[in-house]
Amino acid sequence: MAGKHPENKRARDQLSSSETDDMAAPLRDIHESLSFMKQQLQKLDLLEKLRDEVAELKHSVEFNNALIETLKADNASVRVEVNELKRQTTELRAEKVQMANVILDLQCRSMRDNIIIHGVPEQEKETYQQSEELAKSFLKDELKMGPSEADAIRFSIVHRLGRAKAGHQPPVRS
């Protein structure tokens, strides 16, 4: 067998370059096909990754859209509440002004018949009746009203305004 082996080698050596090219061409085609297939597989892997990322983005966008819709509904609800609160505030302000006017009117009406007398000395443990007599005496003595006129005046309440302080007498209000 050793003798045959050198002949095969010689036969191979004798092959022409065109025959070698003819044999290498299918190998090159196979190599190119494998390289192309490898590139295609890499592209497919990349496409699969992109598809997964797009699916994640789609899911994220859907979640965000649902959140936006929820926030829109909440915002609309809050706007309705704010408008209602504004309306109530306006009503309350108008009511407050009206009540302040009523209070002022009532104060003016209640004070319409009031008399405040300053400088009347206070007696120790002064009673309501004593305060009323002081007021009638003031009308007779200081305002020079006749006794019948002064006695005709009916007081509903006669009292001192505040407490006595050293050197100061609280006025009498009737």
CNS distance restraints for C-alpha pairs under 8 A (distance, minus, plus):
assign (resid   1 and name CA) (resid   5 and name CA) 6.35 0.50 0.50
assign (resid   2 and name CA) (resid   6 and name CA) 7.13 0.50 0.50
assign (resid   3 and name CA) (resid   7 and name CA) 7.25 0.50 0.50
assign (resid   4 and name CA) (resid   8 and name CA) 6.59 0.50 0.50
assign (resid   5 and name CA) (resid   9 and name CA) 6.46 0.50 0.50
assign (resid   6 and name CA) (resid  10 and name CA) 6.19 0.50 0.50
assign (resid   7 and name CA) (resid  11 and name CA) 6.02 0.50 0.50
assign (resid   8 and name CA) (resid  12 and name CA) 6.10 0.50 0.50
assign (resid   9 and name CA) (resid  13 and name CA) 6.09 0.50 0.50
assign (resid  10 and name CA) (resid  14 and name CA) 6.04 0.50 0.50
assign (resid  11 and name CA) (resid  15 and name CA) 6.54 0.50 0.50
assign (resid  15 and name CA) (resid  19 and name CA) 6.29 0.50 0.50
assign (resid  15 and name CA) (resid  20 and name CA) 6.94 0.50 0.50
assign (resid  16 and name CA) (resid  20 and name CA) 6.43 0.50 0.50
assign (resid  17 and name CA) (resid  21 and name CA) 6.02 0.50 0.50
assign (resid  18 and name CA) (resid  22 and name CA) 6.04 0.50 0.50
assign (resid  19 and name CA) (resid  23 and name CA) 6.29 0.50 0.50
assign (resid  20 and name CA) (resid  24 and name CA) 6.05 0.50 0.50
assign (resid  21 and name CA) (resid  25 and name CA) 5.98 0.50 0.50
assign (resid  22 and name CA) (resid  26 and name CA) 7.52 0.50 0.50
assign (resid  23 and name CA) (resid  27 and name CA) 7.22 0.50 0.50
assign (resid  24 and name CA) (resid  28 and name CA) 6.05 0.50 0.50
assign (resid  25 and name CA) (resid  29 and name CA) 6.12 0.50 0.50
assign (resid  26 and name CA) (resid  30 and name CA) 6.09 0.50 0.50
assign (resid  27 and name CA) (resid  31 and name CA) 6.06 0.50 0.50
assign (resid  28 and name CA) (resid  32 and name CA) 5.99 0.50 0.50
assign (resid  29 and name CA) (resid  33 and name CA) 5.96 0.50 0.50
assign (resid  30 and name CA) (resid  34 and name CA) 6.06 0.50 0.50
assign (resid  31 and name CA) (resid  35 and name CA) 6.12 0.50 0.50
assign (resid  32 and name CA) (resid  36 and name CA) 6.00 0.50 0.50
assign (resid  33 and name CA) (resid  37 and name CA) 6.00 0.50 0.50
assign (resid  34 and name CA) (resid  38 and name CA) 6.01 0.50 0.50
assign (resid  35 and name CA) (resid  39 and name CA) 6.21 0.50 0.50
assign (resid  36 and name CA) (resid  40 and name CA) 6.13 0.50 0.50
assign (resid  37 and name CA) (resid  41 and name CA) 6.07 0.50 0.50
assign (resid  38 and name CA) (resid  42 and name CA) 6.23 0.50 0.50
assign (resid  39 and name CA) (resid  43 and name CA) 6.17 0.50 0.50
assign (resid  40 and name CA) (resid  44 and name CA) 6.08 0.50 0.50
assign (resid  41 and name CA) (resid  45 and name CA) 6.10 0.50 0.50
assign (resid  42 and name CA) (resid  46 and name CA) 6.18 0.50 0.50
assign (resid  43 and name CA) (resid  47 and name CA) 6.04 0.50 0.50
assign (resid  44 and name CA) (resid  48 and name CA) 6.04 0.50 0.50
assign (resid  45 and name CA) (resid  49 and name CA) 6.26 0.50 0.50
assign (resid  46 and name CA) (resid  50 and name CA) 6.13 0.50 0.50
assign (resid  47 and name CA) (resid  51 and name CA) 5.97 0.50 0.50
assign (resid  48 and name CA) (resid  52 and name CA) 6.21 0.50 0.50
assign (resid  49 and name CA) (resid  53 and name CA) 6.20 0.50 0.50
assign (resid  50 and name CA) (resid  54 and name CA) 6.00 0.50 0.50
assign (resid  51 and name CA) (resid  55 and name CA) 6.08 0.50 0.50
assign (resid  52 and name CA) (resid  56 and name CA) 6.22 0.50 0.50
assign (resid  53 and name CA) (resid  57 and name CA) 6.08 0.50 0.50
assign (resid  54 and name CA) (resid  58 and name CA) 5.95 0.50 0.50
assign (resid  55 and name CA) (resid  59 and name CA) 6.15 0.50 0.50
assign (resid  56 and name CA) (resid  60 and name CA) 6.10 0.50 0.50
assign (resid  57 and name CA) (resid  61 and name CA) 6.01 0.50 0.50
assign (resid  58 and name CA) (resid  62 and name CA) 6.10 0.50 0.50
assign (resid  59 and name CA) (resid  63 and name CA) 6.17 0.50 0.50
assign (resid  60 and name CA) (resid  64 and name CA) 6.10 0.50 0.50
assign (resid  61 and name CA) (resid  65 and name CA) 5.98 0.50 0.50
assign (resid  62 and name CA) (resid  66 and name CA) 6.17 0.50 0.50
assign (resid  63 and name CA) (resid  67 and name CA) 6.16 0.50 0.50
assign (resid  64 and name CA) (resid  68 and name CA) 6.02 0.50 0.50
assign (resid  65 and name CA) (resid  69 and name CA) 6.19 0.50 0.50
assign (resid  66 and name CA) (resid  70 and name CA) 6.24 0.50 0.50
assign (resid  67 and name CA) (resid  71 and name CA) 6.11 0.50 0.50
assign (resid  68 and name CA) (resid  72 and name CA) 6.02 0.50 0.50
assign (resid  69 and name CA) (resid  73 and name CA) 6.24 0.50 0.50
assign (resid  70 and name CA) (resid  74 and name CA) 6.16 0.50 0.50
assign (resid  71 and name CA) (resid  75 and name CA) 5.87 0.50 0.50
assign (resid  72 and name CA) (resid  76 and name CA) 6.10 0.50 0.50
assign (resid  73 and name CA) (resid  77 and name CA) 6.21 0.50 0.50
assign (resid  74 and name CA) (resid  78 and name CA) 6.12 0.50 0.50
assign (resid  75 and name CA) (resid  79 and name CA) 6.08 0.50 0.50
assign (resid  76 and name CA) (resid  80 and name CA) 6.29 0.50 0.50
assign (resid  77 and name CA) (resid  81 and name CA) 6.33 0.50 0.50
assign (resid  78 and name CA) (resid  82 and name CA) 6.02 0.50 0.50
assign (resid  79 and name CA) (resid  83 and name CA) 6.06 0.50 0.50
assign (resid  80 and name CA) (resid  84 and name CA) 6.19 0.50 0.50
assign (resid  81 and name CA) (resid  85 and name CA) 6.11 0.50 0.50
assign (resid  82 and name CA) (resid  86 and name CA) 6.07 0.50 0.50
assign (resid  83 and name CA) (resid  87 and name CA) 6.17 0.50 0.50
assign (resid  84 and name CA) (resid  88 and name CA) 6.15 0.50 0.50
assign (resid  85 and name CA) (resid  89 and name CA) 5.96 0.50 0.50
assign (resid  86 and name CA) (resid  90 and name CA) 6.16 0.50 0.50
assign (resid  87 and name CA) (resid  91 and name CA) 6.26 0.50 0.50
assign (resid  88 and name CA) (resid  92 and name CA) 6.02 0.50 0.50
assign (resid  89 and name CA) (resid  93 and name CA) 6.06 0.50 0.50
assign (resid  90 and name CA) (resid  94 and name CA) 6.27 0.50 0.50
assign (resid  91 and name CA) (resid  95 and name CA) 6.09 0.50 0.50
assign (resid  92 and name CA) (resid  96 and name CA) 5.95 0.50 0.50
assign (resid  93 and name CA) (resid  97 and name CA) 6.26 0.50 0.50
assign (resid  94 and name CA) (resid  98 and name CA) 6.18 0.50 0.50
assign (resid  95 and name CA) (resid  99 and name CA) 6.01 0.50 0.50
assign (resid  96 and name CA) (resid 100 and name CA) 6.02 0.50 0.50
assign (resid  97 and name CA) (resid 101 and name CA) 6.22 0.50 0.50
assign (resid  98 and name CA) (resid 102 and name CA) 6.25 0.50 0.50
assign (resid  99 and name CA) (resid 103 and name CA) 6.06 0.50 0.50
assign (resid 100 and name CA) (resid 104 and name CA) 6.10 0.50 0.50
assign (resid 101 and name CA) (resid 105 and name CA) 6.09 0.50 0.50
assign (resid 102 and name CA) (resid 106 and name CA) 6.09 0.50 0.50
assign (resid 103 and name CA) (resid 107 and name CA) 6.04 0.50 0.50
assign (resid 104 and name CA) (resid 108 and name CA) 6.10 0.50 0.50
assign (resid 105 and name CA) (resid 109 and name CA) 6.09 0.50 0.50
assign (resid 106 and name CA) (resid 110 and name CA) 5.97 0.50 0.50
assign (resid 107 and name CA) (resid 111 and name CA) 6.03 0.50 0.50
assign (resid 108 and name CA) (resid 112 and name CA) 5.89 0.50 0.50
assign (resid 109 and name CA) (resid 113 and name CA) 7.91 0.50 0.50
assign (resid 110 and name CA) (resid 114 and name CA) 7.67 0.50 0.50
assign (resid 114 and name CA) (resid 173 and name CA) 6.78 0.50 0.50
assign (resid 114 and name CA) (resid 174 and name CA) 5.50 0.50 0.50
assign (resid 115 and name CA) (resid 173 and name CA) 5.64 0.50 0.50
assign (resid 115 and name CA) (resid 174 and name CA) 5.18 0.50 0.50
assign (resid 116 and name CA) (resid 171 and name CA) 6.39 0.50 0.50
assign (resid 116 and name CA) (resid 172 and name CA) 5.65 0.50 0.50
assign (resid 116 and name CA) (resid 173 and name CA) 4.48 0.50 0.50
assign (resid 116 and name CA) (resid 174 and name CA) 6.51 0.50 0.50
assign (resid 117 and name CA) (resid 135 and name CA) 7.63 0.50 0.50
assign (resid 117 and name CA) (resid 171 and name CA) 5.43 0.50 0.50
assign (resid 117 and name CA) (resid 172 and name CA) 5.09 0.50 0.50
assign (resid 117 and name CA) (resid 173 and name CA) 6.39 0.50 0.50
assign (resid 118 and name CA) (resid 169 and name CA) 7.75 0.50 0.50
assign (resid 118 and name CA) (resid 170 and name CA) 7.21 0.50 0.50
assign (resid 118 and name CA) (resid 171 and name CA) 4.50 0.50 0.50
assign (resid 118 and name CA) (resid 172 and name CA) 6.57 0.50 0.50
assign (resid 119 and name CA) (resid 169 and name CA) 6.34 0.50 0.50
assign (resid 119 and name CA) (resid 170 and name CA) 7.73 0.50 0.50
assign (resid 119 and name CA) (resid 171 and name CA) 6.60 0.50 0.50
assign (resid 120 and name CA) (resid 134 and name CA) 7.70 0.50 0.50
assign (resid 120 and name CA) (resid 169 and name CA) 6.90 0.50 0.50
assign (resid 120 and name CA) (resid 171 and name CA) 6.87 0.50 0.50
assign (resid 120 and name CA) (resid 172 and name CA) 7.31 0.50 0.50
assign (resid 121 and name CA) (resid 169 and name CA) 6.12 0.50 0.50
assign (resid 122 and name CA) (resid 126 and name CA) 7.01 0.50 0.50
assign (resid 122 and name CA) (resid 164 and name CA) 7.70 0.50 0.50
assign (resid 122 and name CA) (resid 169 and name CA) 6.41 0.50 0.50
assign (resid 122 and name CA) (resid 170 and name CA) 7.76 0.50 0.50
assign (resid 126 and name CA) (resid 130 and name CA) 6.08 0.50 0.50
assign (resid 126 and name CA) (resid 131 and name CA) 6.74 0.50 0.50
assign (resid 127 and name CA) (resid 131 and name CA) 6.24 0.50 0.50
assign (resid 128 and name CA) (resid 132 and name CA) 6.23 0.50 0.50
assign (resid 128 and name CA) (resid 157 and name CA) 7.92 0.50 0.50
assign (resid 128 and name CA) (resid 158 and name CA) 6.27 0.50 0.50
assign (resid 128 and name CA) (resid 159 and name CA) 6.44 0.50 0.50
assign (resid 129 and name CA) (resid 133 and name CA) 6.25 0.50 0.50
assign (resid 130 and name CA) (resid 134 and name CA) 6.19 0.50 0.50
assign (resid 131 and name CA) (resid 135 and name CA) 6.31 0.50 0.50
assign (resid 131 and name CA) (resid 158 and name CA) 6.01 0.50 0.50
assign (resid 131 and name CA) (resid 159 and name CA) 6.23 0.50 0.50
assign (resid 131 and name CA) (resid 160 and name CA) 7.69 0.50 0.50
assign (resid 131 and name CA) (resid 172 and name CA) 7.30 0.50 0.50
assign (resid 132 and name CA) (resid 136 and name CA) 6.33 0.50 0.50
assign (resid 132 and name CA) (resid 155 and name CA) 7.52 0.50 0.50
assign (resid 132 and name CA) (resid 158 and name CA) 5.55 0.50 0.50
assign (resid 132 and name CA) (resid 159 and name CA) 7.87 0.50 0.50
assign (resid 132 and name CA) (resid 174 and name CA) 7.85 0.50 0.50
assign (resid 133 and name CA) (resid 137 and name CA) 6.04 0.50 0.50
assign (resid 134 and name CA) (resid 138 and name CA) 6.11 0.50 0.50
assign (resid 135 and name CA) (resid 139 and name CA) 6.37 0.50 0.50
assign (resid 135 and name CA) (resid 158 and name CA) 7.91 0.50 0.50
assign (resid 135 and name CA) (resid 172 and name CA) 7.41 0.50 0.50
assign (resid 135 and name CA) (resid 174 and name CA) 7.66 0.50 0.50
assign (resid 136 and name CA) (resid 140 and name CA) 6.30 0.50 0.50
assign (resid 136 and name CA) (resid 150 and name CA) 5.94 0.50 0.50
assign (resid 136 and name CA) (resid 151 and name CA) 7.18 0.50 0.50
assign (resid 137 and name CA) (resid 141 and name CA) 5.82 0.50 0.50
assign (resid 137 and name CA) (resid 142 and name CA) 7.95 0.50 0.50
assign (resid 138 and name CA) (resid 142 and name CA) 5.30 0.50 0.50
assign (resid 138 and name CA) (resid 143 and name CA) 6.88 0.50 0.50
assign (resid 139 and name CA) (resid 143 and name CA) 4.93 0.50 0.50
assign (resid 139 and name CA) (resid 144 and name CA) 6.48 0.50 0.50
assign (resid 139 and name CA) (resid 145 and name CA) 5.85 0.50 0.50
assign (resid 139 and name CA) (resid 150 and name CA) 6.33 0.50 0.50
assign (resid 140 and name CA) (resid 144 and name CA) 4.90 0.50 0.50
assign (resid 140 and name CA) (resid 145 and name CA) 4.57 0.50 0.50
assign (resid 140 and name CA) (resid 146 and name CA) 6.07 0.50 0.50
assign (resid 140 and name CA) (resid 147 and name CA) 6.43 0.50 0.50
assign (resid 140 and name CA) (resid 150 and name CA) 6.35 0.50 0.50
assign (resid 141 and name CA) (resid 145 and name CA) 7.33 0.50 0.50
assign (resid 145 and name CA) (resid 149 and name CA) 6.20 0.50 0.50
assign (resid 145 and name CA) (resid 150 and name CA) 6.06 0.50 0.50
assign (resid 146 and name CA) (resid 150 and name CA) 6.15 0.50 0.50
assign (resid 147 and name CA) (resid 151 and name CA) 5.92 0.50 0.50
assign (resid 148 and name CA) (resid 152 and name CA) 6.01 0.50 0.50
assign (resid 149 and name CA) (resid 153 and name CA) 6.79 0.50 0.50
assign (resid 155 and name CA) (resid 174 and name CA) 6.34 0.50 0.50
assign (resid 156 and name CA) (resid 174 and name CA) 7.36 0.50 0.50
assign (resid 157 and name CA) (resid 173 and name CA) 7.99 0.50 0.50
assign (resid 157 and name CA) (resid 174 and name CA) 5.63 0.50 0.50
assign (resid 158 and name CA) (resid 172 and name CA) 6.96 0.50 0.50
assign (resid 158 and name CA) (resid 173 and name CA) 5.65 0.50 0.50
assign (resid 158 and name CA) (resid 174 and name CA) 4.29 0.50 0.50
assign (resid 159 and name CA) (resid 172 and name CA) 5.65 0.50 0.50
assign (resid 159 and name CA) (resid 173 and name CA) 5.45 0.50 0.50
assign (resid 159 and name CA) (resid 174 and name CA) 6.55 0.50 0.50
assign (resid 160 and name CA) (resid 170 and name CA) 5.98 0.50 0.50
assign (resid 160 and name CA) (resid 171 and name CA) 5.70 0.50 0.50
assign (resid 160 and name CA) (resid 172 and name CA) 4.47 0.50 0.50
assign (resid 160 and name CA) (resid 173 and name CA) 5.97 0.50 0.50
assign (resid 161 and name CA) (resid 170 and name CA) 5.55 0.50 0.50
assign (resid 161 and name CA) (resid 171 and name CA) 5.57 0.50 0.50
assign (resid 161 and name CA) (resid 172 and name CA) 6.17 0.50 0.50
assign (resid 161 and name CA) (resid 173 and name CA) 6.55 0.50 0.50
assign (resid 162 and name CA) (resid 170 and name CA) 5.86 0.50 0.50
assign (resid 162 and name CA) (resid 171 and name CA) 7.94 0.50 0.50
assign (resid 163 and name CA) (resid 169 and name CA) 7.96 0.50 0.50
assign (resid 163 and name CA) (resid 170 and name CA) 6.18 0.50 0.50
assign (resid 164 and name CA) (resid 168 and name CA) 6.33 0.50 0.50
assign (resid 164 and name CA) (resid 169 and name CA) 5.40 0.50 0.50
assign (resid 164 and name CA) (resid 170 and name CA) 5.66 0.50 0.50
assign (resid 165 and name CA) (resid 169 and name CA) 6.68 0.50 0.50
assign (resid 165 and name CA) (resid 170 and name CA) 7.89 0.50 0.50
